[in-house]
């Protein structure tokens, strides 16, 4: 939580999971509705803190890198392979 909230002080924040296929990375990041993972809890905490006053602008990206292909997880429509720069 302190790392996530540090973005309100101007720091960039990255939550990165890495590991073999099937080890629970998606479960840890997303979780089921009854037990949310890191991403929903981090955003809930961030927006709750932002609601206490001041003006904030938040930019969020969620990407997946698998077999050297990058995919934007928040993009609408079918997955599109993104260029790595």
Rosetta blueprint (number, residue, H / E / L):
1 X L
2 X H
3 X H
4 X H
5 X H
6 X H
7 X H
8 X H
9 X H
10 X L
11 X L
12 X L
13 X L
14 X L
15 X L
16 X L
17 X L
18 X L
19 X L
20 X L
21 X L
22 X L
23 X L
24 X L
25 X H
26 X H
27 X H
28 X H
29 X H
30 X L
31 X E
32 X E
33 X L
34 X L
35 X E
36 X E
37 X L
38 X H
39 X H
40 X H
41 X H
42 X H
43 X H
44 X H
45 X H
46 X H
47 X H
48 X H
49 X H
50 X H
51 X L
52 X L
53 X L
54 X L
55 X L
56 X L
57 X L
58 X L
59 X L
60 X L
61 X L
62 X L
63 X E
64 X E
65 X E
66 X E
67 X L
68 X L
69 X E
70 X E
71 X E
72 X E
73 X L
74 X L
75 X L
76 X L
77 X L
78 X L
79 X L
80 X L
81 X E
82 X E
83 X L
84 X L
85 X L
